[in-house]
Amino acid sequence: MRQKLAQLMFIGFNTGYGDTPGTTDPGAAQAVIDAGVGGVFVGRKEVGLFNSPVLPAAQDGPLPLLVATDGEGGRVDPLPQVAPSVPPAREMGTWDPKRIREAAQQHGNDLRAHAVNVNFAPMADLAGGPDPLGDRTWSSDPVTVTATAGAFAEGMCDAGVYPTFKHFPGHGHSDVDADLEPATTPDLATLEAADLLPFRDLTKSMKGRSLVMTGHLDVPGLTTEGRPLSLDPGAMAYLRDQVGFDGVAVTDELAEMGSITQRGIPVAEAVEQSLIAGNDMALFFGGPSDLSRILDRLEQAVESGRLSTERVDEALDRVITLKAAGTCPGQGQSG
């Protein structure tokens, strides 16, 4: 059971926000990998790990390690420190889809050269007031977002990198940035008319070839009061049953984002709640001791019945299916 639970962990190496330094210690990274985690996240403060052999070595074997970064382009991208990057989504959104796809494929090739096989991009969020995401969004028009973010995702897949559509169900019109504090979106009916459309269309066209990142977002008419979508079983059921997404759902970061921490939810509890809710992988920043403590709690959650073995096996099946497909399969194939 501990091995199963470890496969549901997506751990970042003490990345930290603001001025908090990340770690580029290969030993700490190796300890996390040796614990059997399903995935690791390498951010802008940990680019030194790209030069370490531990990441590519962990991609051999029957359960290859998922190595993710947030290669959106612009200001959210680690690549400028190790390889050429691409402009922010708002600028690329003025290009034709063919050019976007070609640029994303080259971007993806550079990521693959540094052992990355999952990109936590592109955003499928719409631009809009009060504009918490700025130039990270492609457009305010759902059709344009579907075309441009879709071209970026296809280019990533062309390079063998799984794209991730975020932040479900749409962060662009939320009142504040969820990185900083609890964020509330417009009500569900409003999202269904606009913000949710790219997620519906893109997950359908990229079926078996993409992940979805769930946002720490309060959605009136969908989420329980005080509980963000990422931790809400009813809201996660909407992603599965109404949107129809049956691939790997990974949470936004759970240890340091203000939308979680300002609710007073400790990271171990947040990870547990996210899996119970229906996410398949929990993303959090930490080190080997944090991982061990969280796995201890999850084992207790299974023993007590709070987290069912059926839920663990369902999530694990999706993770294994993704890994069994290898790098992002081409158009028309299923992962």
Backbone torsions as a table, in degrees:
resi	resn	phi	psi	omega
1	MET	NA	-39.7	179.3
2	ARG	-62.8	-38.5	177.5
3	GLN	-64.9	-39.7	177.3
4	LYS	-62.1	-47.6	-178.1
5	LEU	-63.6	-37.4	179.8
6	ALA	-62.2	-34.4	179.1
7	GLN	-66.1	-16.0	-179.9
8	LEU	-93.3	3.0	-178.8
9	MET	-97.6	134.1	174.1
10	PHE	-120.9	99.9	-168.9
11	ILE	-108.5	133.7	173.0
12	GLY	-96.8	147.4	-170.6
13	PHE	-84.6	78.9	177.2
14	ASN	50.3	42.7	-172.1
15	THR	-59.5	-51.3	179.2
16	GLY	71.8	155.6	176.2
17	TYR	-106.6	171.5	174.7
18	GLY	59.1	-128.6	-176.5
19	ASP	-91.2	2.6	-179.6
20	THR	-68.4	124.5	-178.5
21	PRO	-73.5	151.1	170.7
22	GLY	-91.3	179.0	178.4
23	THR	-111.5	139.8	172.4
24	THR	-117.4	24.2	-177.6
25	ASP	-77.5	110.7	179.7
26	PRO	-60.6	-28.7	179.4
27	GLY	-64.5	-44.1	177.8
28	ALA	-65.3	-41.2	177.8
29	ALA	-62.2	-42.3	-179.7
30	GLN	-64.3	-38.0	179.3
31	ALA	-63.6	-40.4	177.3
32	VAL	-65.0	-44.8	-179.9
33	ILE	-64.1	-41.0	-179.9
34	ASP	-64.0	-23.3	177.6
35	ALA	-74.8	-4.7	174.2
36	GLY	87.1	24.5	-179.4
37	VAL	-64.0	153.7	178.9
38	GLY	-76.2	-32.5	-177.1
39	GLY	-154.2	158.8	174.2
40	VAL	-130.7	153.6	179.7
41	PHE	-116.9	129.2	177.2
42	VAL	-113.7	115.6	-177.2
43	GLY	-99.8	-170.1	-175.5
44	ARG	-66.9	-23.0	-178.4
45	LYS	-91.6	-2.4	-176.4
46	GLU	-120.5	20.6	-173.6
47	VAL	-60.7	-18.7	176.2
48	GLY	-58.8	-26.9	179.0
49	LEU	-66.7	-22.6	177.6
50	PHE	-62.1	-22.2	-179.6
51	ASN	-95.5	5.4	-179.7
52	SER	-97.2	146.6	179.0
53	PRO	-76.6	-6.6	-173.1
54	VAL	-67.0	-33.0	-176.8
55	LEU	-72.2	-52.6	178.6
56	PRO	-64.1	-33.0	-179.5
57	ALA	-63.3	-32.2	-177.5
58	ALA	-79.0	-3.6	179.6
59	GLN	-94.0	3.4	172.5
60	ASP	-90.7	155.4	176.7
61	GLY	103.5	178.5	-173.3
62	PRO	-71.6	-24.2	178.8
63	LEU	-124.7	74.7	-175.7
64	PRO	-61.3	143.9	-179.5
65	LEU	-68.0	134.6	169.2
66	LEU	-82.8	124.6	178.3
67	VAL	-115.6	116.4	-175.2
68	ALA	-116.2	155.4	167.0
69	THR	-144.8	178.0	179.4
70	ASP	-112.1	71.0	-177.0
71	GLY	-85.2	64.6	-179.6
72	GLU	-73.3	-31.8	-167.0
73	GLY	102.7	166.2	-179.6
74	GLY	65.3	-136.6	-173.3
75	ARG	-79.7	-10.2	178.3
76	VAL	-114.0	86.9	-175.6
77	ASP	-174.7	129.0	177.9
78	PRO	-83.0	-13.7	-169.3
79	LEU	-64.7	-30.5	-179.3
80	PRO	-55.1	-21.3	179.5
81	GLN	-83.9	-15.5	-176.3
82	VAL	-132.6	-15.2	-177.6
83	ALA	-166.4	166.6	178.4
84	PRO	-59.9	145.3	178.8
85	SER	-109.4	-169.8	176.6
86	VAL	-125.9	162.4	-179.5
87	PRO	-66.9	170.4	176.0
88	PRO	-64.5	159.7	-177.3
89	ALA	-56.6	-38.7	-177.9
90	ARG	-58.9	-38.3	177.2
91	GLU	-73.9	-45.8	179.4
92	MET	-62.6	-26.7	-179.9
93	GLY	-63.0	-13.8	176.8
94	THR	-91.0	-5.4	179.7
95	TRP	-84.5	164.7	172.8
96	ASP	-79.2	153.5	-174.7
97	PRO	-56.4	-34.8	-179.8
98	LYS	-62.5	-43.0	179.2
99	ARG	-65.7	-39.8	178.7
100	ILE	-61.6	-46.4	-177.9
101	ARG	-61.7	-42.5	179.9
102	GLU	-64.3	-42.4	179.4
103	ALA	-65.6	-39.8	179.8
104	ALA	-67.4	-35.9	178.2
105	GLN	-64.2	-43.2	177.5
106	GLN	-64.2	-41.1	176.2
107	HIS	-59.5	-44.5	178.6
108	GLY	-65.0	-37.3	176.3
109	ASN	-60.2	-40.2	178.1
110	ASP	-67.2	-37.2	176.3
111	LEU	-64.9	-46.7	179.6
112	ARG	-60.1	-35.7	178.7
113	ALA	-64.0	-17.1	178.2
114	HIS	-112.1	26.3	171.7
115	ALA	75.9	7.1	179.9
116	VAL	-80.5	130.2	175.9
117	ASN	-123.7	-1.1	174.6
118	VAL	-135.1	129.3	175.2
119	ASN	-111.6	125.0	175.2
120	PHE	-78.8	62.2	179.5
121	ALA	-165.6	155.8	11.5
122	PRO	-93.7	163.4	169.1
123	MET	-68.5	139.3	170.0
124	ALA	-109.6	9.1	179.4
125	ASP	-71.1	143.6	175.0
126	LEU	-81.9	148.0	169.9
127	ALA	-74.0	145.4	178.1
128	GLY	171.1	162.8	179.6
129	GLY	-68.2	147.6	-1.8
130	PRO	-81.9	21.3	168.9
131	ASP	58.9	57.0	-179.4
132	PRO	-70.1	-16.9	-174.2
133	LEU	-103.6	-12.5	175.4
134	GLY	58.7	-136.6	-173.3
135	ASP	-77.7	8.0	174.8
136	ARG	-76.0	-16.7	-179.4
137	THR	-93.8	152.5	-174.2
138	TRP	-81.1	-41.7	-172.5
139	SER	-171.3	166.1	173.9
140	SER	-90.8	-6.3	-176.7
141	ASP	-99.1	122.8	-177.2
142	PRO	-58.7	-37.6	-179.4
143	VAL	-65.4	-42.3	178.3
144	THR	-65.3	-41.8	178.7
145	VAL	-61.7	-43.6	179.3
146	THR	-60.0	-42.2	-178.5
147	ALA	-71.0	-45.0	-174.5
148	THR	-78.2	-49.0	176.6
149	ALA	-63.1	-34.9	177.5
150	GLY	-64.7	-40.1	177.5
151	ALA	-64.7	-40.7	177.6
152	PHE	-61.9	-45.0	-179.4
153	ALA	-62.8	-42.0	178.8
154	GLU	-63.9	-39.3	177.8
155	GLY	-63.9	-39.8	175.6
156	MET	-59.9	-46.9	-178.5
157	CYS	-64.1	-37.3	175.6
158	ASP	-56.1	-32.1	-179.5
159	ALA	-88.3	-1.0	-179.9
160	GLY	86.3	20.9	-179.9
161	VAL	-115.0	126.0	177.8
162	TYR	-70.8	126.0	172.9
163	PRO	-80.2	161.8	178.7
164	THR	-133.1	121.6	179.6
165	PHE	-87.8	124.8	-177.0
166	LYS	-138.5	161.8	-6.0
167	HIS	-107.7	103.3	-176.0
168	PHE	-57.9	134.8	9.2
169	PRO	-98.4	14.1	179.2
170	GLY	132.1	114.3	-173.9
171	HIS	-103.4	-9.1	-169.8
172	GLY	-65.7	-29.4	-179.8
173	HIS	-106.6	15.0	177.9
174	SER	-70.2	161.5	-173.4
175	ASP	-73.8	-29.6	-179.4
176	VAL	-143.5	173.7	176.8
177	ASP	-82.2	122.6	-178.6
178	ALA	-65.5	-17.1	172.8
179	ASP	-60.2	-29.8	-169.7
180	LEU	-102.9	-34.7	-175.6
181	GLU	-164.4	168.3	178.4
182	PRO	-55.2	131.5	-173.4
183	ALA	-118.5	138.5	179.8
184	THR	-118.1	133.3	178.0
185	THR	-93.9	172.6	166.6
186	PRO	-59.7	168.3	-176.7
187	ASP	-67.9	166.4	-173.8
188	LEU	-58.2	-41.9	-179.0
189	ALA	-60.9	-38.5	178.2
190	THR	-67.6	-42.5	177.9
191	LEU	-62.6	-40.3	-177.7
192	GLU	-63.7	-25.1	-179.3
193	ALA	-84.4	-12.6	-176.0
194	ALA	-149.6	-72.0	-169.7
195	ASP	-59.3	-34.1	-177.3
196	LEU	-79.2	-17.2	-173.8
197	LEU	-60.3	-46.1	177.6
198	PRO	-60.1	-38.2	179.0
199	PHE	-63.0	-43.0	178.3
200	ARG	-61.1	-48.6	-174.5
201	ASP	-70.9	-42.6	-175.1
202	LEU	-71.9	-40.1	179.0
203	THR	-68.0	-28.3	176.4
204	LYS	-72.2	-46.9	-177.6
205	SER	-71.3	-26.1	-179.0
206	MET	-106.7	27.0	-177.8
207	LYS	-54.6	128.5	-179.3
208	GLY	78.9	-0.8	-174.9
209	ARG	-129.8	20.4	-178.0
210	SER	-156.1	161.8	170.6
211	LEU	-111.3	167.5	171.3
212	VAL	-124.8	134.5	173.6
213	MET	-100.6	125.8	-178.9
214	THR	-88.9	135.1	-175.8
215	GLY	-87.9	152.1	174.2
216	HIS	-85.0	67.0	-169.2
217	LEU	-122.3	133.9	172.7
218	ASP	-85.3	125.1	-176.5
219	VAL	-121.8	102.2	178.4
220	PRO	-55.7	133.8	-178.5
221	GLY	89.6	-4.7	178.7
222	LEU	-131.1	-51.6	-175.7
223	THR	-91.4	155.1	173.4
224	THR	-71.8	141.8	-176.8
225	GLU	-55.7	129.8	177.8
226	GLY	83.1	-0.4	-178.4
227	ARG	-121.8	118.3	-179.1
228	PRO	-70.0	160.1	-177.4
229	LEU	-52.7	-41.4	-175.8
230	SER	-61.5	-20.2	-179.1
231	LEU	-113.8	11.5	-171.5
232	ASP	-111.2	112.6	-178.2
233	PRO	-59.1	-39.5	179.9
234	GLY	-65.2	-39.4	179.4
235	ALA	-70.0	-38.1	177.2
236	MET	-67.7	-32.6	175.6
237	ALA	-63.1	-32.7	177.1
238	TYR	-62.4	-42.3	178.0
239	LEU	-59.6	-41.7	-177.4
240	ARG	-77.8	-48.4	-168.9
241	ASP	-87.7	-37.3	-176.8
242	GLN	-94.3	-43.7	177.6
243	VAL	-79.5	-30.4	176.6
244	GLY	85.8	18.8	-180.0
245	PHE	-82.7	123.1	-179.5
246	ASP	-119.8	16.1	177.2
247	GLY	-92.4	-164.0	-177.1
248	VAL	-75.3	122.4	173.0
249	ALA	-103.7	122.8	179.4
250	VAL	-115.7	140.4	-180.0
251	THR	-73.5	158.6	161.3
252	ASP	-67.7	171.0	-171.6
253	GLU	-62.0	137.8	-170.2
254	LEU	-109.5	-11.9	-174.0
255	ALA	-94.7	-29.5	-169.9
256	GLU	-129.3	-10.7	-179.6
257	MET	-70.1	135.1	-175.6
258	GLY	-60.1	-29.6	-179.5
259	SER	-67.1	-16.5	173.3
260	ILE	-101.6	-50.6	-173.2
261	THR	-65.2	-35.3	-179.0
262	GLN	-74.5	-8.2	171.8
263	ARG	-88.5	-4.4	-179.9
264	GLY	76.3	26.4	-179.2
265	ILE	-97.7	112.8	177.3
266	PRO	-62.8	154.7	-173.2
267	VAL	-60.8	-40.3	-178.6
268	ALA	-63.1	-39.6	177.5
269	GLU	-67.6	-40.3	179.2
270	ALA	-62.9	-42.1	177.9
271	VAL	-61.2	-46.8	178.9
272	GLU	-58.6	-49.4	-178.3
273	GLN	-61.9	-36.4	-178.4
274	SER	-65.9	-38.2	179.1
275	LEU	-72.7	-41.6	176.1
276	ILE	-58.9	-39.8	-177.3
277	ALA	-64.6	-29.9	179.7
278	GLY	131.0	2.0	172.2
279	ASN	-70.4	153.3	179.6
280	ASP	-97.5	-27.0	178.4
281	MET	-139.3	141.2	-179.3
282	ALA	-109.8	123.6	-179.7
283	LEU	-96.9	125.2	175.7
284	PHE	-151.9	153.2	178.3
285	PHE	-91.8	136.8	179.5
286	GLY	172.9	-168.1	-179.3
287	GLY	-129.3	-171.0	-176.8
288	PRO	-57.1	-40.0	-178.9
289	SER	-68.7	-37.6	176.5
290	ASP	-62.6	-44.0	179.7
291	LEU	-60.7	-45.2	-179.1
292	SER	-61.6	-42.8	-180.0
293	ARG	-63.8	-40.7	-179.0
294	ILE	-69.6	-40.1	177.8
295	LEU	-65.4	-35.6	174.8
296	ASP	-57.9	-47.1	-178.8
297	ARG	-64.1	-41.4	-178.1
298	LEU	-66.6	-38.0	175.2
299	GLU	-60.5	-41.3	177.5
300	GLN	-65.6	-36.4	178.7
301	ALA	-63.9	-38.2	177.4
302	VAL	-69.2	-44.7	-179.4
303	GLU	-60.8	-36.3	-177.9
304	SER	-83.1	-13.8	-178.1
305	GLY	92.1	-1.5	177.8
306	ARG	-63.9	-38.9	177.2
307	LEU	-115.0	113.7	-173.4
308	SER	-76.4	151.5	175.7
309	THR	-64.2	-31.2	177.9
310	GLU	-63.8	-40.9	178.9
311	ARG	-66.1	-41.1	177.6
312	VAL	-61.7	-46.2	-177.2
313	ASP	-67.9	-34.7	176.6
314	GLU	-62.5	-47.5	179.5
315	ALA	-64.2	-44.7	-178.9
316	LEU	-61.6	-38.9	178.9
317	ASP	-59.9	-41.3	179.0
318	ARG	-66.7	-40.3	179.8
319	VAL	-65.2	-45.3	-179.1
320	ILE	-65.4	-38.6	178.3
321	THR	-60.8	-42.5	178.0
322	LEU	-62.7	-45.9	-178.0
323	LYS	-67.6	-35.8	-178.6
324	ALA	-65.6	-25.0	179.4
325	ALA	-74.8	-12.2	-177.3
326	GLY	76.3	-150.5	177.0
327	THR	-67.7	161.6	-171.1
328	CYS	-45.9	116.8	-178.3
329	PRO	-69.9	156.4	-175.7
330	GLY	-71.4	175.5	-178.8
331	GLN	-53.1	132.3	174.4
332	GLY	89.4	-11.0	177.2
333	GLN	-91.4	162.5	179.7
334	SER	-113.6	141.9	175.1
335	GLY	-98.0	NA	NA
